[in-house]
Amino acid sequence: MQYSNNKKMTMFSKAAAISQAIINTYQSPTAAYASIAGIAYVGPAFGAAAAAAIAAGIANVQQIRSQ
C-alpha cells in the first residue's frame, strides 16, 4: 500500500513539474517580448530569441517526462 501511495505521489509531482515547466516556457518569453516589443529594431529581433527560449523550455519538459 505504501509503495502504491509513493508511486501516486511521484506521478503527481512529475505532472506538477511538467505543468509548471510548460507555463514557464511560454510565460517568460512572452512577458519579455511584451516589455520590449515597441522598441524599434530590438523588438522584432527578440522574436528569434523568444523562439529559442521556447524550444529550450520544451526540451526541459521532455527531460522531465523521461525521468
Buried (B, 14 or more C-beta within 10 A) or exposed (E): EEEEEEEEEEEEEEEEBBEEBBEBBBEBBEEBBEEEEEEEEEBEEBEEEBEEBBEEBBEBBEEBEEE
